[in-house]
Amino acid sequence: MTLTTRASSYLGAISATCVLLAACMPADGAPVPPPPDSQSAVSATPPETAQEREERLAYEAAEKAYRTFRAEYDRLYQIPSSPSKPPKAITQNAAGPYLKVMMGFLTYSAERNRRADRAMRIAYVRPGGYSLEELVLETCEDGSRIRVLNPQGKQVGHGGTSALKLIVRRVDGRWKVWDGDQTVVARCAE
């Protein structure tokens, strides 16, 4: 590369830089302030109100109660006997008609020596309605892969899939599954 060619290359690069800088400068020649720091920028999401926070925390506690109950219930349904009284994980997370019906089903299954081969799959849990003392969880339980077995391990039944609207209430300062409505569905619409 000759000295003239090299000088022309440098001049071209410098000219391009000047053109770019001129495009970024305001007409009055004042420097453009740097963009604001992302941490100090105003959030596009408004802050959570006290009521929204209370509702969010209630739903989180209600869902935890439901999932904890369901896990313990599934564990009990997979063993061949039923406890004489509901375990703490059950009574801390369910009460009222729901507890009575679900424990009745466990007792019924144990008396007939029936057990599930696996746990129910919870397809989703969604908020469905809220008040200070009661809320609704909409959920879908997919038991389509569950086989109901007799003591010899022979399949004598199968699980199903249900959409549920669960009523969860504050009982003794805790959110507990209280009651619910069940609708048999072909599959969970996630």
Contact map, one row per residue, 1 for C-alpha under 8 A:
1110110000000000000000000000000000000000000000000000000000000000000000000000000000000000000000000000000000000000000000000000000000000000000000000000000000000000000000000000000000000000000000
1111110000000000000000000000000000000000000000000000000000000000000000000000000000000000000000000000000000000000000000000000000000000000000000000000000000000000000000000000000000000000000000
1111111000000000000000000000000000000000000000000000000000000000000000000000000000000000000000000000000000000000000000000000000000000000000000000000000000000000000000000000000000000000000000
0111111100000000000000000000000000000000000000000000000000000000000000000000000000000000000000000000000000000000000000000000000000000000000000000000000000000000000000000000000000000000000000
1111111110000000000000000000000000000000000000000000000000000000000000000000000000000000000000000000000000000000000000000000000000000000000000000000000000000000000000000000000000000000000000
1111111111000000000000000000000000000000000000000000000000000000000000000000000000000000000000000000000000000000000000000000000000000000000000000000000000000000000000000000000000000000000000
0011111111100000000000000000000000000000000000000000000000000000000000000000000000000000000000000000000000000000000000000000000000000000000000000000000000000000000000000000000000000000000000
0001111111110000000000000000000000000000000000000000000000000000000000000000000000000000000000000000000000000000000000000000000000000000000000000000000000000000000000000000000000000000000000
0000111111111000000000000000000000000000000000000000000000000000000000000000000000000000000000000000000000000000000000000000000000000000000000000000000000000000000000000000000000000000000000
0000011111111100000000000000000000000000000000000000000000000000000000000000000000000000000000000000000000000000000000000000000000000000000000000000000000000000000000000000000000000000000000
0000001111111110000000000000000000000000000000000000000000000000000000000000000000000000000000000000000000000000000000000000000000000000000000000000000000000000000000000000000000000000000000
0000000111111111000000000000000000000000000000000000000000000000000000000000000000000000000000000000000000000000000000000000000000000000000000000000000000000000000000000000000000000000000000
0000000011111111100000000000000000000000000000000000000000000000000000000000000000000000000000000000000000000000000000000000000000000000000000000000000000000000000000000000000000000000000000
0000000001111111110000000000000000000000000000000000000000000000000000000000000000000000000000000000000000000000000000000000000000000000000000000000000000000000000000000000000000000000000000
0000000000111111111000000000000000000000000000000000000000000000000000000000000000000000000000000000000000000000000000000000000000000000000000000000000000000000000000000000000000000000000000
0000000000011111111100000000000000000000000000000000000000000000000000000000000000000000000000000000000000000000000000000000000000000000000000000000000000000000000000000000000000000000000000
0000000000001111111110000000000000000000000000000000000000000000000000000000000000000000000000000000000000000000000000000000000000000000000000000000000000000000000000000000000000000000000000
0000000000000111111111000000000000000000000000000000000000000000000000000000000000000000000000000000000000000000000000000000000000000000000000000000000000000000000000000000000000000000000000
0000000000000011111111100000000000000000000000000000000000000000000000000000000000000000000000000000000000000000000000000000000000000000000000000000000000000000000000000000000000000000000000
0000000000000001111111110000000000000000000000000000000000000000000000000000000000000000000000000000000000000000000000000000000000000000000000000000000000000000000000000000000000000000000000
0000000000000000111111111000000000000000000000000000000000000000000000000000000000000000000000000000000000000000000000000000000000000000000000000000000000000000000000000000000000000000000000
0000000000000000011111111000000000000000000000000000000000000000000000000000000000000000000000000000000000000000000000000000000000000000000000000000000000000000000000000000000000000000000000
0000000000000000001111111100000000000000000000000000000000000000000000000000000000000000000000000000000000000000000000000000000000000000000000000000000000000000000000000000000000000000000000
0000000000000000000111111100000100000000000000000000000000000000000000000000000000000000000000000000000000000000000000000000000000000000000000000000000000000000000000000000000000000000000000
0000000000000000000011111110111100000000000000000000000000000000000000000000000000000000000000000000000000000000000000000000000000000000000000000000000000000000000000000000000000000000000000
0000000000000000000000111111111100000000000000000000000000000000000000000000000000000000000000000000000000000000000000000000000000000000000000000000000000000000000000000000000000000000000000
0000000000000000000000001111110000000000000000000000000000000000000000000000000000000000000000000000000000000000000000000000000000000000000000000000000000000000000000000000000000000000000000
0000000000000000000000000111110000000000000000000000000000000000000000000000000000000000000000000000000000000000000000000000000000000000000000000000000000000000000000000000000000000000000000
0000000000000000000000001111111000000000000000000000000000000000000000000000000000000000000000000000000000000000000000000000000000000000000000000000000000000000000000000000000000000000000000
0000000000000000000000001111111100000000000000000000000000000000000000000000000000000000000000000000000000000000000000000000000000000000000000000000000000000000000000000000000000000000000000
0000000000000000000000001100111110000000000000000000000000000000000000000000000000000000000000000000000000000000000000000000000000000000000000000000000000000000000000000000000000000000000000
0000000000000000000000011100011111000000000000000000000000000000000000000000000000000000000000000000000000000000000000000000000000000000000000000000000000000000000000000000000000000000000000
0000000000000000000000000000001111100000000000000000000000000000000000000000000000000000000000000000000000000000000000000000000000000000000000000000000000000000000000000000000000000000000000
0000000000000000000000000000000111110000000000000000000000000000000000000000000000000000000000000000000000000000000000000000000000000000000000000000000000000000000000000000000000000000000000
0000000000000000000000000000000011111000000000000000000000000000000000000000000000000000000000000000000000000000000000000000000000000000000000000000000000000000000000000000000000000000000000
0000000000000000000000000000000001111101100000000000000000000000000000000000000000000000000000000000000000000000000000000000000000000000000000000000000000000000000000000000000000000000000000
0000000000000000000000000000000000111111100000000000000000000000000000000000000000000000000000000000000000000000000000000000000000000000000000000000000000000000000000000000000000000000000000
0000000000000000000000000000000000011111100000000000000000000000000000000000000000000000000000000000000000000000000000000000000000000000000000000000000000000000000000000000000000000000000000
0000000000000000000000000000000000001111100000000000000000000000000000000000000000000000000000000000000000000000000000000000000000000000000000000000000000000000000000000000000000000000000000
0000000000000000000000000000000000011111110000000000000000000000000000000000000000000000000000000000000000000000000000000000000000000000000000000000000000000000000000000000000000000000000000
0000000000000000000000000000000000011111111000000000000000000000000000000000000000000000000000000000000000000000000000000000000000000000000000000000000000000000000000000000000000000000000000
0000000000000000000000000000000000000001111100000000000000000000000000000000000000000000000000000000000000000000000000000000000000000000000000000000000000000000000000000000000000000000000000
0000000000000000000000000000000000000000111111000000000000000000000000000000000000000000000000000000000000000000000000000000000000000000000000000000000000000000000000000000000000000000000000
0000000000000000000000000000000000000000011111000000000000000000000000000000000000000000000000000000000000000000000000000000000000000000000000000000000000000000000000000000000000000000000000
0000000000000000000000000000000000000000001111100000000000000000000000000000000000000000000000000000000000000000000000000000000000000000000000000000000000000000000000000000000000000000000000
0000000000000000000000000000000000000000001111110000000000000000000000000000000000000000000000000000000000000000000000000000000000000000000000000000000000000000000000000000000000000000000000
0000000000000000000000000000000000000000000011111000000000000000000000000000000000000000000000000000000000000000000000000000000000000000000000000000000000000000000000000000000000000000000000
0000000000000000000000000000000000000000000001111101100000000000000000000000000000000000000000000000000000000000000000000000000000000000000000000000000000000000000000000000000000000000000000
0000000000000000000000000000000000000000000000111111100000000000000000000000000000000000000000000000000000000000000000000000000000000000000000000000000000000000000000000000000000000000000000
0000000000000000000000000000000000000000000000011111110000000000000000000000000000000000000000000000000000000000000000000000000000000000000000000000000000000000000000000000000000000000000000
0000000000000000000000000000000000000000000000001111111000000000000000000000000000000000000000000000000000000000000000000000000000000000000000000000000000000000000000000000000000000000000000
0000000000000000000000000000000000000000000000011111111100000000000000000000000000000000000000000000000000000000000000000000000000000000000000000000000000000000000000000000000000000000000000
0000000000000000000000000000000000000000000000011111111110000000000000000000000000000000000000000000000000000000000000000000000000000000000000000000000000000000000000000000000000000000000000
0000000000000000000000000000000000000000000000000111111111000000000000000000000000000000000000000000000000000000000000000000000000000000000000000000000000000000000000000000000000000000000000
0000000000000000000000000000000000000000000000000011111111100000000000000000000000000000000000000000000000000000000000000000000001000000000000000000000000000000000000000000000000000000000000
0000000000000000000000000000000000000000000000000001111111110000000000000000000000000000000000000000000000000000000000000000000000000000000000000000000000000000000000000000000000000000000000
0000000000000000000000000000000000000000000000000000111111111000000000000000000000000000000000000000000000000000000000000000000000000000000000000000000000000000000000000000000000000000000000
0000000000000000000000000000000000000000000000000000011111111100000000000000000000000000000000000000000000000000000000000000000000000000000000000000000000000000000000000000001000000000000000
0000000000000000000000000000000000000000000000000000001111111110000000000000000000000000000000000000000000000000000000000000001000000010000000000000000000000000000000000000000000000000000000
0000000000000000000000000000000000000000000000000000000111111111000000000000000000000000000000000000000000000000000000000000000000000000000000000000000000000000000000000000000000000000000000
0000000000000000000000000000000000000000000000000000000011111111100000000000000000000000000000000000000000000000000000000000000000000000000000000000000000000000000000000000001000000000000000
0000000000000000000000000000000000000000000000000000000001111111110000000000000000000000000000000000000000000000000000000000000000000000100000000000000000000000000000010000001110000000000000
0000000000000000000000000000000000000000000000000000000000111111111000000000000000000000000000000000000000000000000000000000100000000000100000000000000000000000000000000000000000000000000000
0000000000000000000000000000000000000000000000000000000000011111111100000000000000000000000000000000000000000000000000000000000000000000000000000000000000000000000000000000000000000000000000
0000000000000000000000000000000000000000000000000000000000001111111110000000000000000000000111000000000000000000000000000000000000000000000000000000000000000000000000000000001110000000000000
0000000000000000000000000000000000000000000000000000000000000111111111000000000000000000000011000000000000000000000000000000000000000000000000000000000000000000000000000000000110000000000000
0000000000000000000000000000000000000000000000000000000000000011111111100000000000000000000000000000000000000000000000000000000000000000000000000000000000000000000000000000000000000000000000
0000000000000000000000000000000000000000000000000000000000000001111111110000000000000000110010000000000000000000000000000000000000000000000000000000000000000000000000000000000000000000000000
0000000000000000000000000000000000000000000000000000000000000000111111111000000000000000110011000000000000000000000000000000000000000000000000000000000000000000000000000000000000000000000000
0000000000000000000000000000000000000000000000000000000000000000011111111100000000000000000000000000000000000000000000000000000000000000000000000000000000000000000000000000000000000000000000
0000000000000000000000000000000000000000000000000000000000000000001111111110000000000000000000000000000000000000000000100000000000000000000000000000000000000000000000000000000000000000000000
0000000000000000000000000000000000000000000000000000000000000000000111111111000000000000110000000000000000000000000000000000000000000000000000000000000000000000000000000000000000000000000000
0000000000000000000000000000000000000000000000000000000000000000000011111111100000000000010000000000000000000000000000000000000000000000000000000000000000000000000000000000000000000000000000
0000000000000000000000000000000000000000000000000000000000000000000001111111110000000000000000000000000000000000000001110000000000000000000000000000000000000000000000000000000000000000000000
0000000000000000000000000000000000000000000000000000000000000000000000111111111000000000000000000000000000000000000000100000000000000000000000000000000000000000000000000000000000000000000000
0000000000000000000000000000000000000000000000000000000000000000000000011111111011000000000000000000000001000000000000000000000000000000000000000000000000000000000000000000000000000000000000
0000000000000000000000000000000000000000000000000000000000000000000000001111111101000000000000000000000001001000001100000000000000000000000000000000000000000000000000000000000000000000000000
0000000000000000000000000000000000000000000000000000000000000000000000000111111100000000000000000000000000000000001111100000000000000000000000000000000000000000000000000000000000000000000000
0000000000000000000000000000000000000000000000000000000000000000000000000011111111000000000000000000000000000000001100000000000000000000000000000000000000000000000000000000000000000000000000
0000000000000000000000000000000000000000000000000000000000000000000000000000111111000000000000000000000000000100111000000000000000000000000000000000001000000000000000000000000000000000000000
0000000000000000000000000000000000000000000000000000000000000000000000000001001111100000000000000000000000000110100000000000000000000000000000000000000000000000000000000000000000000000000000
0000000000000000000000000000000000000000000000000000000000000000000000000001101111110000000000000000000001100100000000000000000000000000000000000000000000000000000000000000000000000000000000
0000000000000000000000000000000000000000000000000000000000000000000000000000000011111110000000000000000000000000000000000000000000000000000000000000000000000000000000000000000000000000000000
0000000000000000000000000000000000000000000000000000000000000000000000000000000001111100000000000000000000000000000000000000000000000000000000000000000000000000000000000000000000000000000000
0000000000000000000000000000000000000000000000000000000000000000000000000000000000111110000000000000000000000000000000000000000000000000000000000000000000000000000000000000000000000000000000
0000000000000000000000000000000000000000000000000000000000000000000000000000000000111111011000000000001000000000000000000000000000000000000000000000000000000000000000000000000000000000000000
0000000000000000000000000000000000000000000000000000000000000000000000000000000000101111111000000000000000000000000000000000000000000000000000000000000000000000000000000000000000000000000000
0000000000000000000000000000000000000000000000000000000000000000000000000000000000000111111100000000000000000000000000000000000000000000000000000000000000000000000000000000000000000000000000
0000000000000000000000000000000000000000000000000000000000000000000110010000000000000011111110000000000000000000000000000000000000000000000000000000000000000000000000000000000000000000000000
0000000000000000000000000000000000000000000000000000000000000000000110011000000000000111111111000010000000000000000000000000000000000000000000000000000000000000000000000000000000000000000000
0000000000000000000000000000000000000000000000000000000000000000000000000000000000000111111111100010000000000000000000000000000000000000000000000000000000000000000000000000000000000000000000
0000000000000000000000000000000000000000000000000000000000000000100000000000000000000001111111000000000000000000000000000000000000000000000000000000000000000000000000000000010100000000000000
0000000000000000000000000000000000000000000000000000000000000000110110000000000000000000111111100000000000000000000000000000000000000000000000000000000000000000000000000000011110000000000000
0000000000000000000000000000000000000000000000000000000000000000110010000000000000000000011111110110000000000000000000000000000000000000000000000000000000000000000000000000000111000000000000
0000000000000000000000000000000000000000000000000000000000000000000000000000000000000000001011111111000000000000000000000000000000000000000000000000000000000000000000000010000111000000000000
0000000000000000000000000000000000000000000000000000000000000000000000000000000000000000000001111111000000000000000000000000000000000000000000000000000000000000000000000000000001100000000000
0000000000000000000000000000000000000000000000000000000000000000000000000000000000000000000000111111100000000000000000000000000000000000000000000000000000000000000000000000000001100000000000
0000000000000000000000000000000000000000000000000000000000000000000000000000000000000000000001111111110000000000000000000000000000000000000000000000000000000000000000000000000011110000000000
0000000000000000000000000000000000000000000000000000000000000000000000000000000000000000011001111111111000000000000000000000000000000000000000000000000000000000000000000000000011000000000000
0000000000000000000000000000000000000000000000000000000000000000000000000000000000000000000000111111111100000000000000000000000000000000000000000000000000000000000000000000000000000000000000
0000000000000000000000000000000000000000000000000000000000000000000000000000000000000000000000001111111110000000000000000000000000000000000000000000000000000000000000000000000000000000000000
0000000000000000000000000000000000000000000000000000000000000000000000000000000000000000000000000111111111000000000000000000000000000000000000000000000000000000000000000000000000000000000000
0000000000000000000000000000000000000000000000000000000000000000000000000000000000000100000000000011111111100000000000000000000000000000000000000000000000000000000000000000000000000000000000
0000000000000000000000000000000000000000000000000000000000000000000000000000000000000000000000000001111111110000000000000000000000000000000000000000000000000000000000000000000000000000000000
0000000000000000000000000000000000000000000000000000000000000000000000000000000000000000000000000000111111111000000000000000000000000000000000000000000000000000000000000000000000000000000000
0000000000000000000000000000000000000000000000000000000000000000000000000001100001000000000000000000011111111100000000000000000000000000000000000000000000000000000000000000000000000000000000
0000000000000000000000000000000000000000000000000000000000000000000000000000000001000000000000000000001111111110000000000000000000000000000000000000000000000000000000000000000000000000000000
0000000000000000000000000000000000000000000000000000000000000000000000000000000000000000000000000000000111111111000000000000000000000000000000000000000000000000000000000000000000000000000000
0000000000000000000000000000000000000000000000000000000000000000000000000000100000000000000000000000000011111111111000000000000000000000000000000000000000000000000000000000000000000000000000
0000000000000000000000000000000000000000000000000000000000000000000000000000000111000000000000000000000001111111111000000000000000000000000000000000000000000000000000000000000000000000000000
0000000000000000000000000000000000000000000000000000000000000000000000000000000010000000000000000000000000111111110000000000000000000000000000000000000000000000000000000000000000000000000000
0000000000000000000000000000000000000000000000000000000000000000000000000000000000000000000000000000000000011111110000000000000000000000000000000000000000000000000000000000000000000000000000
0000000000000000000000000000000000000000000000000000000000000000000000000000000110000000000000000000000000001111111000000000000000000000000000000000011000000000000000000000000000000000000000
0000000000000000000000000000000000000000000000000000000000000000000000000000000100000000000000000000000000001111111100000000000000000000000000000001111000000000000000000000000000000000000000
0000000000000000000000000000000000000000000000000000000000000000000000000000111100000000000000000000000000001100111110000000000000000000000000000001110000000000000000000000000000000000000000
0000000000000000000000000000000000000000000000000000000000000000000000000000111000000000000000000000000000000000011111100000000000000000000000000111100000000000000000000000000000000000000000
0000000000000000000000000000000000000000000000000000000000000000000000000000010000000000000000000000000000000000001111100000000000000000000000000111100000000000000000000000000000000000000000
0000000000000000000000000000000000000000000000000000000000000000000000000100010000000000000000000000000000000000000111110000000000000000000000000110000000000000000000000000000000000000000000
0000000000000000000000000000000000000000000000000000000000000000000000100110010000000000000000000000000000000000000111111000000000000000000000100100000000000000000000000000000000000000000000
0000000000000000000000000000000000000000000000000000000000000000000000000100000000000000000000000000000000000000000001111100000000000000000011100100000000000000000000000000000000000000000000
0000000000000000000000000000000000000000000000000000000000000000000000000000000000000000000000000000000000000000000000111110000000000000000011100000000000000000000000000000000000000000000000
0000000000000000000000000000000000000000000000000000000000000000000000000000000000000000000000000000000000000000000000011111100000000000001111000000000000000000000000000000000000000000000000
0000000000000000000000000000000000000000000000000000000000000000000000000000000000000000000000000000000000000000000000001111100000000000001111000000000000000000000000000000000000000000000101
0000000000000000000000000000000000000000000000000000000000000000000000000000000000000000000000000000000000000000000000000111110000000000011110000000000000000000000000000000000000000000000001
0000000000000000000000000000000000000000000000000000000000000010000000000000000000000000000000000000000000000000000000000111111000000000111100000000000000000000000000000000000000000000000000
0000000000000000000000000000000000000000000000000000000000000000000000000000000000000000000000000000000000000000000000000001111100000000111000000000000000000000000000000000000000000000000000
0000000000000000000000000000000000000000000000000000000000100000000000000000000000000000000000000000000000000000000000000000111111000011110000000000000000000000000000000000000000000000000000
0000000000000000000000000000000000000000000000000000000000000000000000000000000000000000000000000000000000000000000000000000011111000011110000000000000000000000000010000000000000000000000000
0000000000000000000000000000000000000000000000000000000000000000000000000000000000000000000000000000000000000000000000000000001111100011100000000000000000000000000000000000000000000000000000
0000000000000000000000000000000000000000000000000000001000000000000000000000000000000000000000000000000000000000000000000000001111110111000000000000000000000000000000000000000000000000000000
0000000000000000000000000000000000000000000000000000000000000000000000000000000000000000000000000000000000000000000000000000000011111110000000000000000000000000000000000000000000000000000000
0000000000000000000000000000000000000000000000000000000000000000000000000000000000000000000000000000000000000000000000000000000001111110000000000000000000000000000000000000000000000000000000
0000000000000000000000000000000000000000000000000000000000000000000000000000000000000000000000000000000000000000000000000000000000111110000000000000000000000000000000001100000000000000000000
0000000000000000000000000000000000000000000000000000000000000000000000000000000000000000000000000000000000000000000000000000000001111111000000000000000000000000000000111100000000000000000000
0000000000000000000000000000000000000000000000000000000000100000000000000000000000000000000000000000000000000000000000000000001111111111100000000000000000000000000000111000000000000000000000
0000000000000000000000000000000000000000000000000000000000000000000000000000000000000000000000000000000000000000000000000000001111000111110000000000000000000000000011110000000000000000000000
0000000000000000000000000000000000000000000000000000000000000110000000000000000000000000000000000000000000000000000000000000111110000011111000000000000000000000000111110000000000000000000000
0000000000000000000000000000000000000000000000000000000000000000000000000000000000000000000000000000000000000000000000000001111100000001111100000000000000000000001111000000000000000000000000
0000000000000000000000000000000000000000000000000000000000000000000000000000000000000000000000000000000000000000000000000111110000000000111110000000000000000000001111000000000000000000000000
0000000000000000000000000000000000000000000000000000000000000000000000000000000000000000000000000000000000000000000000000111100000000000011111000000000000000000111100000000000000000000000100
0000000000000000000000000000000000000000000000000000000000000000000000000000000000000000000000000000000000000000000000011111000000000000001111100000000000000000111100000000000000000000000100
0000000000000000000000000000000000000000000000000000000000000000000000000000000000000000000000000000000000000000000000011110000000000000000111111000000000000001110000000000000000000000001100
0000000000000000000000000000000000000000000000000000000000000000000000000000000000000000000000000000000000000000000000111000000000000000000011111100000000000011100000000000000000000000000000
0000000000000000000000000000000000000000000000000000000000000000000000000000000000000000000000000000000000000000000000000000000000000000000001111100000000000111100000000000000000000000000000
0000000000000000000000000000000000000000000000000000000000000000000000000000000000000000000000000000000000000000000000000000000000000000000001111110000000000110000000000000000000000000000000
0000000000000000000000000000000000000000000000000000000000000000000000000000000000000000000000000000000000000000000111110000000000000000000000111111000000000111000000000000000000000000000000
0000000000000000000000000000000000000000000000000000000000000000000000000000000000000000000000000000000000000000000111000000000000000000000000001111100000111110000000000000000000000000000000
0000000000000000000000000000000000000000000000000000000000000000000000000000000000000000000000000000000000000000011110000000000000000000000000000111110000111110000000000000000000000000000000
0000000000000000000000000000000000000000000000000000000000000000000000000000000000000000000000000000000000000000011110000000000000000000000000000011111111111000000000000000000000000000000000
0000000000000000000000000000000000000000000000000000000000000000000000000000000000000000000000000000000000000000111000000000000000000000000000000001111111110000000000000000000000000000000000
0000000000000000000000000000000000000000000000000000000000000000000000000000000100000000000000000000000000000000110000000000000000000000000000000000111111000000000000000000000000000000000000
0000000000000000000000000000000000000000000000000000000000000000000000000000000000000000000000000000000000000000000000000000000000000000000000000000111111000000000000000000000000000000000000
0000000000000000000000000000000000000000000000000000000000000000000000000000000000000000000000000000000000000000000000000000000000000000000000000000111111100000000000000000000000000000000000
0000000000000000000000000000000000000000000000000000000000000000000000000000000000000000000000000000000000000000000000000000000000000000000000000000111111110000000000000000000000000000000000
0000000000000000000000000000000000000000000000000000000000000000000000000000000000000000000000000000000000000000000000000000000000000000000000000011110011111100000000000000000000000000000000
0000000000000000000000000000000000000000000000000000000000000000000000000000000000000000000000000000000000000000000000000000000000000000000000000011110001111100000000000000000000000000000000
0000000000000000000000000000000000000000000000000000000000000000000000000000000000000000000000000000000000000000000000000000000000000000000000000011100000111110000000000000000000000000000000
0000000000000000000000000000000000000000000000000000000000000000000000000000000000000000000000000000000000000000000000000000000000000000000000011111000000111111000000000000000000000000000000
0000000000000000000000000000000000000000000000000000000000000000000000000000000000000000000000000000000000000000000000000000000000000000000000111111000000001111100000000000000000000000000000
0000000000000000000000000000000000000000000000000000000000000000000000000000000000000000000000000000000000000000000000000000000000000000000001110100000000000111110000000000000000000001000000
0000000000000000000000000000000000000000000000000000000000000000000000000000000000000000000000000000000000000000000000000000000000000000000111110000000000000011111000000000000000000001111100
0000000000000000000000000000000000000000000000000000000000000000000000000000000000000000000000000000000000000000000000000000000000000000000111000000000000000001111100000000000000000111101100
0000000000000000000000000000000000000000000000000000000000000000000000000000000000000000000000000000000000000000000000000000000000000000011110000000000000000000111110000000000000000111100100
0000000000000000000000000000000000000000000000000000000000000000000000000000000000000000000000000000000000000000000000000000000000000000111110000000000000000000011111000000000000011110000000
0000000000000000000000000000000000000000000000000000000000000000000000000000000000000000000000000000000000000000000000000000000100000001111000000000000000000000001111100000000000011100000000
0000000000000000000000000000000000000000000000000000000000000000000000000000000000000000000000000000000000000000000000000000000000000001111000000000000000000000000111110000000011111000000000
0000000000000000000000000000000000000000000000000000000000000000000000000000000000000000000000000000000000000000000000000000000000000111100000000000000000000000000011111000000011110000000000
0000000000000000000000000000000000000000000000000000000000000100000000000000000000000000000000000000000000000000000000000000000000000111100000000000000000000000000001111100001111100000000000
0000000000000000000000000000000000000000000000000000000000000000000000000000000000000000000000000000000000000000000000000000000000001110000000000000000000000000000000111110011111000000000000
0000000000000000000000000000000000000000000000000000000000000000000000000000000000000000000000000000000000000000000000000000000000001100000000000000000000000000000000011111111100000000000000
0000000000000000000000000000000000000000000000000000000000000000000000000000000000000000000000100000000000000000000000000000000000000000000000000000000000000000000000001111111100000000000000
0000000000000000000000000000000000000000000000000000000000000000000000000000000000000000000000000000000000000000000000000000000000000000000000000000000000000000000000000111110000000000000000
0000000000000000000000000000000000000000000000000000000000000000000000000000000000000000000000000000000000000000000000000000000000000000000000000000000000000000000000000111111000000000000000
0000000000000000000000000000000000000000000000000000000000000000000000000000000000000000000110000000000000000000000000000000000000000000000000000000000000000000000000001111111100000000000000
0000000000000000000000000000000000000000000000000000000001001100100000000000000000000000000010000000000000000000000000000000000000000000000000000000000000000000000000011110111110000000000000
0000000000000000000000000000000000000000000000000000000000000100110000000000000000000000000111100000000000000000000000000000000000000000000000000000000000000000000000011110011111000000000000
0000000000000000000000000000000000000000000000000000000000000100110000000000000000000000000011100110000000000000000000000000000000000000000000000000000000000000000001111000001111100000000000
0000000000000000000000000000000000000000000000000000000000000000000000000000000000000000000001111110000000000000000000000000000000000000000000000000000000000000000001111000000111110000000000
0000000000000000000000000000000000000000000000000000000000000000000000000000000000000000000000011100000000000000000000000000000000000000000000000000000000000000000001110000000011111000000000
0000000000000000000000000000000000000000000000000000000000000000000000000000000000000000000000000100000000000000000000000000000000000000000000000000000000000000000111100000000001111100000000
0000000000000000000000000000000000000000000000000000000000000000000000000000000000000000000000000000000000000000000000000000000000000000000000000000000000000000000111000000000000111110000000
0000000000000000000000000000000000000000000000000000000000000000000000000000000000000000000000000000000000000000000000000000000000000000000000000000000000000000011110000000000000011111000000
0000000000000000000000000000000000000000000000000000000000000000000000000000000000000000000000000000000000000000000000000000000000000000000000000000000000000000011100000000000000001111100000
0000000000000000000000000000000000000000000000000000000000000000000000000000000000000000000000000000000000000000000000000000000000000000000000000000000000000001111000000000000000000111110000
0000000000000000000000000000000000000000000000000000000000000000000000000000000000000000000000000000000000000000000000000000000000000000000000000000000000000000111000000000000000000011111100
0000000000000000000000000000000000000000000000000000000000000000000000000000000000000000000000000000000000000000000000000000000000000000000000000000000000000000100000000000000000000001111100
0000000000000000000000000000000000000000000000000000000000000000000000000000000000000000000000000000000000000000000000000000000000000000000001000000000000000000110000000000000000000000111110
0000000000000000000000000000000000000000000000000000000000000000000000000000000000000000000000000000000000000000000000000010000000000000000111000000000000000000111000000000000000000000111111
0000000000000000000000000000000000000000000000000000000000000000000000000000000000000000000000000000000000000000000000000000000000000000000000000000000000000000000000000000000000000000001111
0000000000000000000000000000000000000000000000000000000000000000000000000000000000000000000000000000000000000000000000000011000000000000000000000000000000000000000000000000000000000000000111
